[in-house]
Amino acid sequence: MRYRTPIAALLLVAACSQAPAPDNGAGATAVSFETIVQRSIPGESGPSRREVIRDQAAWRAAWEELHTGSPLPEVDFDRQMVILAAMELQSCVSRVTIRSVTRTADALVVDLLEAPPAPNCVCITAERPIHAIRLERTDLPARFEVERGVTSCG
């Protein structure tokens, strides 16, 4: 019977370590989204872009500027919006990825990974990586949290 107290204490410590983290007051919730396009466009130049698109005219202009060579994807802007991320022209293999979107009381937080080519990469064709997603419409402003990574040469 003398082992009950240490075992109970160990179980209590283990239970506490598995308890959910306390709410920090941010009240962030995950937002579901659908990828419209994620690819690298060979030879296309343009500036880095991180933006929310809430109307058809802005979506058409952005799509034409990206020069994807494919038809404009349909978005129901009465119910949906687009988040677009594009990197500037990279020397070769690279990727931009919208990893998640969370909603807080005052903003959408977009977790973005920009992964240019590794320093040892040698490529024939430069490319511009893009990622566009479709999600439920909101008037909240977006805040992009960007992590820089590296895309290996393969």
Secondary structure by P-SEA (a helix, b strand, c coil): ccaaaaaaaaaaaaaaaaccccccccbbbbbbbbbccccccccccccbbbbbbccaaaaaaaaaaacccccbbbbccccbbbbbbbbcccccccccccccccccccbbbbbbbbbcccccccccbbbbbbbbbbcccccbbbbbbbbbbbbccc
